[in-house]
Amino acid sequence: MTTLGAQRPGAPLFDNASRGYDALLVLSFGGPEGMDDVMPFLENVTRGRNITRERLEEVAEHYAHFGGVSPINAQNRALIAALERELADHGIDLPIYFGNRNWHPLLQDTIESMRTDGVRNFLLFVTSAYSSYSSCRQYREDVSRALDALGEREMRFDKIRVFFNHPGFVEPMAQLVHIALQSLPRDRRNAAEVIFTAHSIPVSMAKSCAYERQLREVSRLVAELSGAARHRLAWQSRSGPPQVPWLEPDILDELDRLHASRAEDVIVVPIGFISDHLEVLFDLDVEAQRRANELGMNMIRVATVGTDPVFVAMIRELIEERLQENPERRFLGELGPGHDVCPVDCCQLGERRAISHPVPEPATA
């Protein structure tokens, strides 16, 4: 199989050479853009997992709440447009291609177009800030598999490092949380509970990666910068059989606990995501908001970073890191910068998850 862009055993974790690239590939999960797309999309997501038709139809019903349209593709196109402007403004001539794992534009089609256009060396930007099988390694495997399917042996790629603790991600999120806190009456701000959320993953998968540790660190950083007096991390979008342990507590259970402790105000921050795609909209704006309303709690849901100019500038900075020799790698906190080159054994799969509600979008991107 074509290389995953992973290092040899014992090789450095950072690439300090200056390199040239022909293109940038933005790679994401994908989502349907109409009701006719929903079932074929779900079949792509669950291929090989022996999921019943009945279960797929149940999940499809969640997409019906939004007309069968996941906003993720439109959000990625908006991010790409903003990044194209950012690169042009800084004199970086790097065409951007867009591919998805599960829906059009499909990754293999995109890579075929890149090859036709003469691309041989490209940078890979994955729409997730964190390290895990689903949010990093699987995307590298996807690219390698697509290259193999095309019989391509000359193209090579490098993945841009994870950015959970980069100031360009942390600071815009902290500003959004600060604005939410300021919207509360002054005498209620210190008592407000800030709940950071991210996509849950199986415990077995979490043990083989830094995903949970990274999320706890970024939650701490954002809480401190925003001035939040109280914060906690909860999980959303759990799927799979109940006998397989996943990271807990679930956001709905956490709302129940906070209600029992007489909390009045909760600020929910989807820190595990970079855009307001369907999973954020359904799990938080529908299910969590419904639970908060039932409990009589005031819930504010903070937006994701989206196309914030500081975040877009961060992506440009991460690209520049790979173009420069011995680059500065900015980060906040205690964990250090994410590595440029992935160890060959990093972020193993663990237990394979099964589909639940709604189909996972990248939290994992």
Rosetta blueprint (number, residue, H / E / L):
1 M L
2 T L
3 T L
4 L L
5 G L
6 A E
7 Q L
8 R L
9 P L
10 G L
11 A L
12 P L
13 L L
14 F L
15 D L
16 N L
17 A L
18 S L
19 R L
20 G L
21 Y L
22 D L
23 A E
24 L E
25 L E
26 V E
27 L E
28 S E
29 F L
30 G L
31 G L
32 P L
33 E E
34 G L
35 M H
36 D H
37 D H
38 V H
39 M H
40 P H
41 F H
42 L H
43 E H
44 N H
45 V H
46 T H
47 R L
48 G L
49 R L
50 N L
51 I L
52 T L
53 R H
54 E H
55 R H
56 L H
57 E H
58 E H
59 V H
60 A H
61 E H
62 H H
63 Y H
64 A H
65 H L
66 F L
67 G L
68 G L
69 V E
70 S L
71 P L
72 I H
73 N H
74 A H
75 Q H
76 N H
77 R H
78 A H
79 L H
80 I H
81 A H
82 A H
83 L H
84 E H
85 R H
86 E H
87 L H
88 A H
89 D H
90 H L
91 G L
92 I L
93 D L
94 L L
95 P L
96 I E
97 Y E
98 F E
99 G E
100 N E
101 R L
102 N L
103 W L
104 H L
105 P L
106 L E
107 L H
108 Q H
109 D H
110 T H
111 I H
112 E H
113 S H
114 M H
115 R H
116 T H
117 D L
118 G L
119 V L
120 R L
121 N E
122 F E
123 L E
124 L E
125 F E
126 V E
127 T L
128 S L
129 A L
130 Y L
131 S L
132 S L
133 Y H
134 S H
135 S H
136 C H
137 R H
138 Q H
139 Y H
140 R H
141 E H
142 D H
143 V H
144 S H
145 R H
146 A H
147 L H
148 D H
149 A H
150 L L
151 G L
152 E L
153 R L
154 E L
155 M L
156 R E
157 F E
158 D E
159 K E
160 I L
161 R L
162 V L
163 F L
164 F L
165 N L
166 H L
167 P H
168 G H
169 F H
170 V H
171 E H
172 P H
173 M H
174 A H
175 Q H
176 L H
177 V H
178 H H
179 I H
180 A H
181 L H
182 Q H
183 S L
184 L L
185 P L
186 R H
187 D H
188 R H
189 R L
190 N L
191 A L
192 A L
193 E E
194 V E
195 I E
196 F E
197 T E
198 A E
199 H E
200 S L
201 I L
202 P E
203 V H
204 S H
205 M H
206 A H
207 K L
208 S L
209 C L
210 A L
211 Y H
212 E H
213 R H
214 Q H
215 L H
216 R H
217 E H
218 V H
219 S H
220 R H
221 L H
222 V H
223 A H
224 E H
225 L H
226 S H
227 G L
228 A L
229 A L
230 R L
231 H E
232 R E
233 L E
234 A E
235 W E
236 Q E
237 S L
238 R L
239 S L
240 G L
241 P L
242 P L
243 Q L
244 V L
245 P L
246 W E
247 L L
248 E L
249 P L
250 D E
251 I H
252 L H
253 D H
254 E H
255 L H
256 D H
257 R H
258 L H
259 H H
260 A H
261 S L
262 R L
263 A L
264 E L
265 D E
266 V E
267 I E
268 V E
269 V E
270 P L
271 I L
272 G L
273 F L
274 I L
275 S L
276 D L
277 H L
278 L H
279 E H
280 V H
281 L H
282 F H
283 D H
284 L H
285 D H
286 V H
287 E H
288 A H
289 Q H
290 R H
291 R H
292 A H
293 N H
294 E H
295 L H
296 G L
297 M L
298 N E
299 M E
300 I E
301 R E
302 V L
303 A L
304 T L
305 V L
306 G L
307 T L
308 D L
309 P H
310 V H
311 F H
312 V H
313 A H
314 M H
315 I H
316 R H
317 E H
318 L H
319 I H
320 E H
321 E H
322 R H
323 L H
324 Q L
325 E L
326 N L
327 P L
328 E L
329 R L
330 R L
331 F L
332 L L
333 G L
334 E L
335 L L
336 G L
337 P L
338 G L
339 H L
340 D L
341 V L
342 C E
343 P L
344 V L
345 D L
346 C L
347 C L
348 Q L
349 L L
350 G L
351 E L
352 R L
353 R L
354 A L
355 I L
356 S L
357 H L
358 P L
359 V L
360 P L
361 E L
362 P L
363 A L
364 T L
365 A L
